[in-house]
Amino acid sequence: MKKIYTAVIFVSLLLAFGCSKDFLKSYDKRIIGTWQITDINKTGFGGDTGTLPFQEGQFTFHEDGTLTYVNSAGTTFQGTWNIERKNYDETVYRSLEITVVNFTNQLVLGEYYDELDFVGTDHFKARINSGLHTYITHFRR
């Protein structure tokens, strides 16, 4: 019986120390780095993903709350990001707000994602709830 307990403890320790500790970090720390939009899913009635300000491109989230966004045409935008923690009933949600500006042509892009969810170390989903439809944007490192 001791051998079984020893084996279980050993395997548990391997799993605990061998896996990424990202899930222990706050969302503000986990988002730091460079991400690409890889997919946008739409559910519900109406709406068009073509109206979204961010449909592709590369986002670099900096620790100080600033952001660099480069779209597929190579245009660079600078701006800010913010994650807020919200409680509804007994459930905790995190929202993500992004605002960027291209200072050459003064174009401003912004989006408010109602819900942010990390699926893994290198993947998070950001959800926009808009009337009868929902957009889910997938970001990957």
Backbone as a printed PyTorch tensor [residue, N CA C, xyz], in Angstrom:
tensor([[[  0.8180,  -1.1920,   0.0000],
         [  0.0000,   0.0000,   0.0000],
         [  0.8670,   1.2640,   0.0000]],

        [[  2.0090,   1.1980,   0.7260],
         [  2.9120,   2.3390,   0.7630],
         [  3.4410,   2.6780,  -0.6220]],

        [[  3.6780,   1.6460,  -1.4390],
         [  4.2010,   1.8660,  -2.7820],
         [  3.2040,   2.6540,  -3.6320]],

        [[  1.9290,   2.3650,  -3.4720],
         [  0.8940,   3.0740,  -4.2390],
         [  0.8570,   4.5380,  -3.8290]],

        [[  0.8720,   4.8130,  -2.5180],
         [  0.8650,   6.2000,  -2.0410],
         [  2.1090,   6.9520,  -2.5110]],

        [[  3.2440,   6.2920,  -2.4560],
         [  4.4850,   6.9080,  -2.9050],
         [  4.4190,   7.2290,  -4.3960]],

        [[  3.8950,   6.3160,  -5.1880],
         [  3.7710,   6.5370,  -6.6310],
         [  2.8120,   7.6810,  -6.9260]],

        [[  1.6940,   7.7400,  -6.2190],
         [  0.7090,   8.8100,  -6.4260],
         [  1.3080,  10.1620,  -6.0600]],

        [[  2.0160,  10.2200,  -4.9630],
         [  2.6440,  11.4740,  -4.5460],
         [  3.7090,  11.8890,  -5.5610]],

        [[  4.5150,  10.9420,  -6.0220],
         [  5.5620,  11.2420,  -6.9960],
         [  4.9710,  11.7910,  -8.2960]],

        [[  3.9410,  11.1430,  -8.8060],
         [  3.2970,  11.5920, -10.0460],
         [  2.6590,  12.9670,  -9.8430]],

        [[  2.0380,  13.1850,  -8.7140],
         [  1.4270,  14.4920,  -8.4160],
         [  2.4690,  15.5960,  -8.3950]],

        [[  3.6090,  15.3290,  -7.7790],
         [  4.6790,  16.3170,  -7.7420],
         [  5.2270,  16.6070,  -9.1410]],

        [[  5.3820,  15.5790,  -9.9400],
         [  5.8430,  15.7780, -11.3160],
         [  4.8790,  16.6620, -12.0920]],

        [[  3.6040,  16.3830, -11.9590],
         [  2.6050,  17.1900, -12.6640],
         [  2.5980,  18.6200, -12.1590]],

        [[  2.6930,  18.8000, -10.8680],
         [  2.6440,  20.1390, -10.2830],
         [  3.8420,  20.9840, -10.6820]],

        [[  5.0350,  20.3910, -10.6800],
         [  6.2360,  21.1570, -10.9680],
         [  6.6230,  21.1370, -12.4450]],

        [[  6.0590,  20.2400, -13.2170],
         [  6.3990,  20.1340, -14.6200],
         [  5.5180,  20.9690, -15.5230]],

        [[  4.3680,  21.3650, -15.0510],
         [  3.4230,  22.1170, -15.8780],
         [  3.6540,  23.6150, -15.7290]],

        [[  3.1360,  24.3690, -16.6720],
         [  3.2310,  25.8130, -16.6300],
         [  2.4550,  26.3580, -15.4360]],

        [[  2.9930,  27.3930, -14.8370],
         [  2.3300,  28.0230, -13.6890],
         [  1.5310,  29.2550, -14.1250]],

        [[  1.3060,  29.4090, -15.4330],
         [  0.5830,  30.5670, -15.9450],
         [ -0.7800,  30.7300, -15.2990]],

        [[ -1.4600,  29.6280, -15.0340],
         [ -2.8050,  29.7230, -14.4800],
         [ -2.8000,  30.3590, -13.0930]],

        [[ -1.6500,  30.4310, -12.4420],
         [ -1.5470,  31.0540, -11.1240],
         [ -1.3630,  32.5650, -11.2210]],

        [[ -0.9800,  33.0640, -12.3980],
         [ -0.7600,  34.4940, -12.5910],
         [ -2.0850,  35.2170, -12.7940]],

        [[ -2.0900,  36.5140, -12.4840],
         [ -3.2710,  37.3240, -12.7530],
         [ -3.4320,  37.5050, -14.2540]],

        [[ -4.6410,  37.8330, -14.6980],
         [ -4.8890,  38.0460, -16.1190],
         [ -4.0030,  39.1720, -16.6570]],

        [[ -3.7640,  40.1970, -15.8270],
         [ -2.9180,  41.3190, -16.2390],
         [ -1.5040,  40.8630, -16.5700]],

        [[ -1.0170,  39.8440, -15.9050],
         [  0.3300,  39.3190, -16.1680],
         [  0.3240,  38.3170, -17.3190]],

        [[ -0.7410,  37.5260, -17.4270],
         [ -0.8040,  36.4830, -18.4550],
         [ -0.9060,  37.0530, -19.8670]],

        [[ -1.4840,  38.2400, -19.9970],
         [ -1.7030,  38.8090, -21.3240],
         [ -0.4540,  39.4940, -21.8850]],

        [[  0.5240,  39.7640, -21.0370],
         [  1.7390,  40.4480, -21.4760],
         [  2.4270,  39.6180, -22.5680]],

        [[  2.7710,  40.2830, -23.6700],
         [  3.4460,  39.6070, -24.7710],
         [  2.7580,  39.8850, -26.0910]],

        [[  3.1430,  39.1240, -27.1030],
         [  2.6420,  39.3250, -28.4650],
         [  1.6400,  38.2300, -28.8200]],

        [[  0.5050,  38.6570, -29.3600],
         [ -0.6080,  37.7660, -29.7110],
         [ -1.0900,  38.0730, -31.1210]],

        [[ -1.6250,  37.0600, -31.7880],
         [ -2.2250,  37.1980, -33.1230],
         [ -3.6920,  36.7920, -33.0410]],

        [[ -4.5500,  37.4720, -33.7880],
         [ -5.9220,  36.9850, -33.9440],
         [ -5.8690,  35.8390, -34.9430]],

        [[ -6.3590,  34.6740, -34.5310],
         [ -6.3210,  33.5050, -35.4130],
         [ -7.6930,  33.1370, -35.9540]],

        [[ -8.7530,  33.5710, -35.2730],
         [-10.0970,  33.1880, -35.7120],
         [-11.1240,  34.0680, -35.0050]],

        [[-12.2440,  34.2940, -35.6800],
         [-13.3880,  34.9730, -35.0680],
         [-14.6200,  34.1430, -35.3810]],

        [[-15.3160,  33.7140, -34.3430],
         [-16.5500,  32.9510, -34.5000],
         [-17.7370,  33.8460, -34.1670]],

        [[-18.7930,  33.7190, -34.9530],
         [-20.0280,  34.4650, -34.6990],
         [-21.1490,  33.4710, -34.4550]],

        [[-21.9110,  33.7080, -33.4000],
         [-23.0930,  32.9000, -33.1360],
         [-24.2870,  33.8230, -33.0030]],

        [[-25.4810,  33.2760, -33.2280],
         [-26.7030,  34.0650, -33.0990],
         [-27.1750,  34.6220, -34.4210]],

        [[-28.1180,  35.5600, -34.3300],
         [-28.7590,  36.1420, -35.5060],
         [-28.2030,  37.5280, -35.7980]],

        [[-28.0190,  37.8160, -37.0930],
         [-27.5650,  39.1350, -37.5130],
         [-26.0890,  39.3340, -37.2460]],

        [[-25.6470,  40.5680, -37.4920],
         [-24.2550,  40.9050, -37.2540],
         [-23.3460,  40.4430, -38.3710]],

        [[-22.1720,  41.0460, -38.4370],
         [-21.1980,  40.7310, -39.4660],
         [-19.8090,  40.9750, -38.8920]],

        [[-18.9310,  39.9910, -38.9780],
         [-17.5800,  40.1500, -38.4450],
         [-16.7970,  41.2340, -39.1940]],

        [[-17.2480,  41.5990, -40.3820],
         [-16.5940,  42.6470, -41.1590],
         [-16.6850,  44.0210, -40.5270]],

        [[-17.5840,  44.2060, -39.5830],
         [-17.7290,  45.4990, -38.9120],
         [-16.8350,  45.6280, -37.6770]],

        [[-16.1720,  44.5560, -37.2910],
         [-15.3140,  44.5970, -36.1110],
         [-14.0280,  45.3680, -36.4060]],

        [[-13.5630,  46.2050, -35.4890],
         [-12.3480,  46.9730, -35.7430],
         [-11.0860,  46.1150, -35.7810]],

        [[-11.0920,  44.9890, -35.0550],
         [ -9.9370,  44.0910, -35.0340],
         [-10.3660,  42.7380, -35.5820]],

        [[ -9.9590,  42.4620, -36.8310],
         [-10.3050,  41.1990, -37.4760],
         [ -9.0700,  40.3410, -37.7120]],

        [[ -7.9090,  40.9460, -37.6230],
         [ -6.6330,  40.2830, -37.8440],
         [ -5.5620,  41.1550, -37.2300]],

        [[ -4.3310,  40.7110, -37.3270],
         [ -3.2280,  41.5480, -36.8720],
         [ -2.5200,  41.0150, -35.6480]],

        [[ -1.5090,  41.7730, -35.2530],
         [ -0.6530,  41.3970, -34.1400],
         [ -0.7590,  42.4340, -33.0290]],

        [[ -0.9500,  41.9640, -31.8080],
         [ -1.0780,  42.8110, -30.6300],
         [  0.0920,  42.5250, -29.7000]],

        [[  0.7510,  43.5710, -29.2370],
         [  1.7830,  43.4180, -28.2140],
         [  1.3260,  44.1910, -26.9870]],

        [[  0.9940,  43.4400, -25.9380],
         [  0.5300,  44.0130, -24.6760],
         [  1.7400,  44.2260, -23.7710]],

        [[  1.9470,  45.4600, -23.3260],
         [  3.0650,  45.8020, -22.4570],
         [  2.5970,  45.8790, -21.0070]],

        [[  3.5250,  45.6610, -20.0780],
         [  3.1970,  45.6470, -18.6430],
         [  2.6040,  46.9560, -18.1460]],

        [[  2.9940,  48.0690, -18.7440],
         [  2.5290,  49.3760, -18.2650],
         [  1.1440,  49.7520, -18.7740]],

        [[  0.4410,  48.8110, -19.4260],
         [ -0.9120,  49.0900, -19.9180],
         [ -0.9450,  49.6830, -21.3090]],

        [[  0.2060,  49.7710, -21.9640],
         [  0.2290,  50.2630, -23.3370],
         [  0.1910,  49.0760, -24.2910]],

        [[ -0.0990,  49.3790, -25.5350],
         [ -0.3390,  48.3420, -26.5280],
         [  0.1780,  48.8210, -27.8770]],

        [[  0.7740,  47.9050, -28.6380],
         [  1.1400,  48.1610, -30.0230],
         [  0.3570,  47.1750, -30.8780]],

        [[ -0.3650,  47.6940, -31.8610],
         [ -1.1540,  46.8630, -32.7700],
         [ -0.6610,  47.1040, -34.1900]],

        [[ -0.3970,  46.0230, -34.9250],
         [  0.0040,  46.1100, -36.3320],
         [ -1.0000,  45.3000, -37.1310]],

        [[ -1.7180,  45.9760, -38.0560],
         [ -2.7150,  45.2580, -38.8580],
         [ -2.0420,  44.5190, -40.0100]],

        [[ -2.8280,  43.8050, -40.8080],
         [ -2.2590,  42.9700, -41.8740],
         [ -1.5910,  43.8030, -42.9750]],

        [[ -1.9430,  45.0820, -43.0840],
         [ -1.3150,  45.9600, -44.0760],
         [  0.0070,  46.5290, -43.5650]],

        [[  0.3610,  46.2320, -42.3050],
         [  1.6060,  46.7290, -41.7360],
         [  1.4840,  48.0800, -41.0580]],

        [[  0.2720,  48.5960, -40.9260],
         [  0.0490,  49.8780, -40.2660],
         [  0.1460,  49.6890, -38.7540]],

        [[  0.9230,  50.5430, -38.1040],
         [  1.1440,  50.4430, -36.6630],
         [  0.2710,  51.4320, -35.9120]],

        [[ -0.3420,  50.9420, -34.8430],
         [ -1.1750,  51.7380, -33.9600],
         [ -0.5840,  51.6410, -32.5480]],

        [[ -0.7000,  52.7050, -31.7860],
         [ -0.2750,  52.7210, -30.3810],
         [ -1.4990,  53.0190, -29.5210]],

        [[ -1.5480,  52.4270, -28.3400],
         [ -2.6900,  52.6960, -27.4830],
         [ -2.5590,  52.0710, -26.1160]],

        [[ -3.7220,  51.7750, -25.5390],
         [ -3.7690,  51.2480, -24.1790],
         [ -4.7040,  50.0490, -24.1010]],

        [[ -4.5260,  49.2670, -23.0490],
         [ -5.4050,  48.1410, -22.7620],
         [ -5.6930,  48.1360, -21.2630]],

        [[ -6.8340,  47.5390, -20.9020],
         [ -7.2080,  47.4520, -19.4960],
         [ -8.0910,  46.2250, -19.2900]],

        [[ -7.7970,  45.4720, -18.2520],
         [ -8.6300,  44.3330, -17.8660],
         [ -9.3230,  44.6690, -16.5670]],

        [[-10.6400,  44.4940, -16.5420],
         [-11.4200,  44.7320, -15.3320],
         [-12.0450,  43.4410, -14.8560]],

        [[-12.0700,  43.2810, -13.5560],
         [-12.7120,  42.1180, -12.9350],
         [-14.1170,  42.5310, -12.5150]],

        [[-15.1060,  41.7200, -12.9040],
         [-16.5060,  42.0220, -12.5950],
         [-17.1620,  40.8060, -11.9650]],

        [[-18.0060,  41.0400, -11.0070],
         [-18.7460,  39.9750, -10.3370],
         [-20.2260,  40.0960, -10.6880]],

        [[-20.7880,  39.0100, -11.2090],
         [-22.2160,  38.9170, -11.4620],
         [-22.7150,  37.7040, -10.7060]],

        [[-23.6270,  37.9460,  -9.7710],
         [-24.0890,  36.8960,  -8.8660],
         [-22.8510,  36.3220,  -8.1710]],

        [[-22.5700,  35.0560,  -8.3560],
         [-21.3990,  34.4580,  -7.7230],
         [-20.3140,  34.1000,  -8.7440]],

        [[-20.4290,  34.6350,  -9.9600],
         [-19.4810,  34.3400, -11.0220],
         [-18.5830,  35.5440, -11.2780]],

        [[-17.3000,  35.2980, -11.4890],
         [-16.3350,  36.3570, -11.7800],
         [-16.0450,  36.3670, -13.2770]],

        [[-16.1440,  37.5510, -13.8780],
         [-15.8140,  37.7400, -15.2860],
         [-14.7170,  38.7840, -15.3890]],

        [[-13.9430,  38.6980, -16.4610],
         [-12.9520,  39.7200, -16.7410],
         [-13.2300,  40.2820, -18.1270]],

        [[-13.2320,  41.6020, -18.2170],
         [-13.4550,  42.2590, -19.5030],
         [-12.1450,  42.8880, -19.9600]],

        [[-12.0270,  43.0920, -21.2690],
         [-10.8200,  43.6700, -21.8610],
         [-11.2290,  44.8430, -22.7360]],

        [[-10.6050,  45.9900, -22.4890],
         [-10.8550,  47.1710, -23.3030],
         [ -9.5630,  47.5580, -24.0070]],

        [[ -9.6600,  47.7350, -25.3300],
         [ -8.5070,  48.0950, -26.1560],
         [ -8.8360,  49.3690, -26.9280]],

        [[ -7.9220,  50.3420, -26.9050],
         [ -8.0420,  51.5600, -27.7070],
         [ -6.6730,  51.8610, -28.3040]],

        [[ -6.6230,  52.0310, -29.6320],
         [ -5.3620,  52.3270, -30.3140],
         [ -5.5590,  53.4580, -31.3240]],

        [[ -4.4590,  54.1610, -31.6290],
         [ -4.4830,  55.2830, -32.5620],
         [ -3.3110,  55.1510, -33.5210]],

        [[ -3.5820,  55.4140, -34.8120],
         [ -2.5050,  55.5610, -35.7900],
         [ -2.2620,  57.0550, -35.8970]],

        [[ -1.0980,  57.5140, -35.4590],
         [ -0.8400,  58.9510, -35.3880],
         [ -0.5650,  59.5650, -36.7560]],

        [[ -0.3170,  58.7440, -37.7740],
         [ -0.0960,  59.2650, -39.1150],
         [ -1.4040,  59.7440, -39.7340]],

        [[ -2.4530,  58.9080, -39.6480],
         [ -3.7340,  59.2840, -40.2600],
         [ -4.8350,  59.5630, -39.2340]],

        [[ -4.4700,  59.5600, -37.9520],
         [ -5.3950,  59.8640, -36.8520],
         [ -6.5730,  58.8970, -36.7490]],

        [[ -6.4130,  57.6780, -37.2590],
         [ -7.4600,  56.6660, -37.1670],
         [ -7.4410,  56.0530, -35.7690]],

        [[ -8.6180,  56.0230, -35.1420],
         [ -8.7660,  55.4680, -33.7990],
         [ -9.5870,  54.1860, -33.8960]],

        [[ -9.0780,  53.1040, -33.2930],
         [ -9.7990,  51.8330, -33.2260],
         [ -9.9660,  51.4560, -31.7650]],

        [[-11.1110,  50.9180, -31.4430],
         [-11.3360,  50.4980, -30.0640],
         [-12.3330,  49.3650, -30.0020]],

        [[-12.1890,  48.5500, -28.9710],
         [-13.1320,  47.4480, -28.7560],
         [-13.2300,  47.1520, -27.2700]],

        [[-14.4390,  46.8040, -26.8640],
         [-14.6990,  46.3740, -25.4990],
         [-15.1440,  44.9180, -25.5600]],

        [[-14.3230,  44.0360, -25.0130],
         [-14.6500,  42.6170, -24.9660],
         [-15.3070,  42.3430, -23.6080]],

        [[-16.5400,  41.8510, -23.6520],
         [-17.3160,  41.6320, -22.4370],
         [-16.7230,  40.5650, -21.5260]],

        [[-16.0710,  39.5910, -22.1310],
         [-15.5390,  38.4940, -21.3330],
         [-14.2240,  38.0070, -21.9230]],

        [[-13.2510,  37.8060, -21.0580],
         [-11.9260,  37.3400, -21.4340],
         [-11.6860,  36.0130, -20.7270]],

        [[-11.2100,  35.0130, -21.4870],
         [-11.0090,  33.6980, -20.9020],
         [ -9.7400,  33.0710, -21.4770]],

        [[ -8.7860,  32.7640, -20.6030],
         [ -7.5740,  32.0710, -21.0410],
         [ -7.8710,  30.5930, -21.1570]],

        [[ -7.6280,  30.0350, -22.3420],
         [ -7.8530,  28.6120, -22.6150],
         [ -6.5910,  27.8250, -22.3010]],

        [[ -5.4490,  28.4740, -22.3890],
         [ -4.1650,  27.8540, -22.1140],
         [ -3.1070,  28.9340, -22.0360]],

        [[ -1.8640,  28.5320, -21.9570],
         [ -0.7590,  29.4780, -21.8720],
         [ -0.6680,  30.3460, -23.1270]],

        [[ -0.9700,  29.7570, -24.2830],
         [ -0.7960,  30.4480, -25.5570],
         [ -2.1040,  30.7210, -26.2920]],

        [[ -3.2180,  30.7890, -25.5820],
         [ -4.5080,  30.9760, -26.2490],
         [ -5.4960,  31.6160, -25.2770]],

        [[ -6.1060,  32.7210, -25.7130],
         [ -7.2370,  33.2620, -24.9550],
         [ -8.3420,  33.6580, -25.9070]],

        [[ -9.5690,  33.6510, -25.3740],
         [-10.7460,  34.0370, -26.1410],
         [-11.3080,  35.3110, -25.5350]],

        [[-11.7660,  36.2000, -26.4110],
         [-12.4090,  37.4410, -25.9800],
         [-13.7770,  37.4970, -26.6410]],

        [[-14.8120,  37.6700, -25.8160],
         [-16.1990,  37.5950, -26.2810],
         [-16.8390,  38.9830, -26.2980]],

        [[-17.5660,  39.2450, -27.3950],
         [-18.3760,  40.4600, -27.5140],
         [-19.8240,  40.0210, -27.6050]],

        [[-20.6410,  40.4590, -26.6620],
         [-22.0810,  40.1850, -26.7090],
         [-22.7680,  41.4110, -27.2920]],

        [[-23.4700,  41.2230, -28.4040],
         [-24.0820,  42.3420, -29.0990],
         [-25.4880,  41.9570, -29.5690]],

        [[-26.4650,  42.2740, -28.7420],
         [-27.8480,  41.9680, -29.1110],
         [-28.0860,  40.4790, -29.2400]],

        [[-28.5250,  40.0520, -30.4210],
         [-28.8480,  38.6530, -30.6530],
         [-27.6690,  37.8310, -31.1640]],

        [[-26.4890,  38.4360, -31.2110],
         [-25.3280,  37.6860, -31.6860],
         [-24.1210,  37.9310, -30.7770]],

        [[-23.1880,  37.0030, -30.8780],
         [-21.9670,  37.0390, -30.0780],
         [-20.7790,  36.7760, -30.9960]],

        [[-19.7030,  37.5340, -30.7770],
         [-18.4540,  37.3100, -31.4960],
         [-17.4290,  36.7830, -30.4990]],

        [[-16.7100,  35.7350, -30.8960],
         [-15.6370,  35.1980, -30.0530],
         [-14.3530,  35.2940, -30.8630]],

        [[-13.4320,  36.1350, -30.3860],
         [-12.1460,  36.3450, -31.0450],
         [-11.1030,  35.4900, -30.3520]],

        [[-10.3660,  34.7030, -31.1330],
         [ -9.3150,  33.8290, -30.6010],
         [ -7.9560,  34.4840, -30.8160]],

        [[ -7.2160,  34.6410, -29.7480],
         [ -5.8550,  35.1900, -29.7780],
         [ -4.8820,  34.0690, -29.4220]],

        [[ -3.7870,  33.9840, -30.1850],
         [ -2.7480,  32.9800, -29.8920],
         [ -1.3780,  33.6200, -29.9640]],

        [[ -0.4640,  33.0760, -29.1780],
         [  0.9370,  33.5460, -29.2070],
         [  1.6210,  33.0030, -30.4440]]])
